[in-house]
Amino acid sequence: MRKWCEVGLLSLLVAASVFGQTQKAASKTYVLKAARLFDGKSGTLATPGVVVVADGKIVAVGANAAIPAGAEVIDLGDATLSPGFIDAHTHLTMMYSDDFKQNRLDGLQKTIAERALDAAANARVTLMGGITTVRDVGSSDYIDVGLRNAIRDGKVPGPRMLVTVHALSATGGHCDFSQGYREGLFGHEAGPLEGVINGPDQARYAVRLDHKYGADMIKVCATGGVLSATDDVDTPQLTQEELNAIVDEAHALRRKTAAHAHGAEGAKRAIRAGIDSIEHGTFLDDEALDMMKQRGTYLVPTLMAVQGLQEQIDRGVYIPPAILVKAKVAIAAIHQTFQKAMAKGVKIGLGTDAAVYPHGRNTEEFHQMVDLGMKPIDALRAGTSSDADLLGLADKIGTLEAGKLADVVAIPGDPLQNIRQTEHVFFVMKEGVIYRNDRGSTPR
């Protein structure tokens, strides 16, 4: 037994050492080459693709970029260089499961430490799939804060994270963690410290608590949800005054805001309050979409969420009857709403609701949007420069430009000809550190 413990400890130390060495590589100078380049904002691909990286930042882009002496040249061949992808709607601290009941039980039985380790595994697979930045829009027990900090400090590999601490909810609402359980099970009624509020004053207090304990953004649940047990999917769950208070307080603290909103009325309340994005937006009506267009509110449609639900339905996986009814109604509506939003020129960001489907499949969202009529170049922008704008990080990420952080991925072939090539990312760099390179490097 002692021998096996020593072997296990040695393996952990070796892994930590390798990761530490990878982190130090950010100080190196690289020249990345490929047949094509998507810069994150243009309407076409540049040929050939060249990106020069030094000290974790992009220093030059384009065929005429000077090659610094001593730089390591990595020729990725028939591929397209792109800014690292962004997923504006994830739940890295939640596990996907085909077993609804077991998943609920795991949430009660697993220790916080075990859930944190699960989250680290989710973060790694997400990064290796080409997602270098995420908004994580709902967690508990400060696992999202801990994971964000561990990634930021180079302790574990994962995408850059913007976190919410708690998604704010009305009592009994979609993001009330105790909904669906018997009264008294958790020893107290959920309150502002857990993100559950009633009235504008509690709403402001909850925003301040999330901010105090590490939130980069504020997420609210403005309507019912598909996977919650005690509500209708489209009912409004926060008053106009509560949403006004949440958004006003968040913006005063320089925090962006996002609203889970399937139903039109709840979404319109959030839009009037000045929300920065509507998540899902399944049953948005013309008035809501017109308001979003006028105010510049983003829609993050999370098409992979309905894909994940549809796959479970197709496989006959057990889903509680009340939730199954809601899932089928949402699946039937979301695609048409997305197409109406496109036609009206509403800003669209890429977000997937990772955890409703298995983590690591985030880039399938690109083809979901293209299949519904979005141009491939617009889908790529949604997952790069548009998301960077939504997150308030356009000065740091989202495009391949000198001065930006060196978040770069490589896609085989030409994604404008086949958007599903985005699902086969084989090279991942984040802030000048190479986390994945399946083709190896060619020093010159």
Salt bridges, closest charged atoms under 4 A:
GLU6 OE2 - ARG2 NE 3.24
GLU72 OE1 - LYS28 NZ 2.72
ASP75 OD2 - ARG444 NH2 3.42
ASP78 OD1 - ARG36 NH2 2.51
ASP98 OD1 - ARG315 NH2 2.63
ASP118 OD2 - LYS110 NZ 2.63
ASP141 OD2 - ARG115 NH1 2.77
ASP153 OD1 - ARG152 NE 3.02
GLU194 OE2 - HIS188 NE2 2.46
ASP210 OD1 - HIS166 ND1 3.12
ASP216 OD2 - ARG148 NH1 2.88
ASP231 OD1 - LYS326 NZ 3.14
ASP248 OD2 - ARG204 NH1 3.03
GLU249 OE1 - ARG204 NH1 2.77
GLU249 OE2 - ARG208 NE 2.84
GLU265 OE2 - ARG269 NE 3.10
ASP276 OD2 - HIS251 NE2 2.87
GLU279 OE1 - HIS89 ND1 2.75
GLU279 OE2 - ARG135 NH2 2.81
ASP285 OD2 - LYS268 NZ 2.88
ASP286 OD1 - LYS340 NZ 3.39
ASP286 OD1 - LYS344 NZ 3.82
GLU287 OE1 - LYS268 NZ 2.91
ASP290 OD1 - LYS344 NZ 2.91
GLU311 OE2 - ARG361 NH2 2.77
ASP353 OD1 - HIS89 NE2 3.14
ASP353 OD1 - HIS91 NE2 3.21
GLU364 OE2 - ARG361 NE 2.69
ASP371 OD2 - HIS367 ND1 2.76
ASP378 OD1 - ARG381 NH2 2.36
ASP395 OD2 - LYS396 NZ 3.40
GLU401 OE2 - LYS41 NZ 2.73
GLU401 OE1 - LYS404 NZ 3.20
ASP407 OD2 - ARG160 NH1 2.74
GLU423 OE2 - ARG420 NE 2.85
GLU431 OE2 - ARG160 NH2 2.98
ASP438 OD2 - ARG436 NH2 2.87
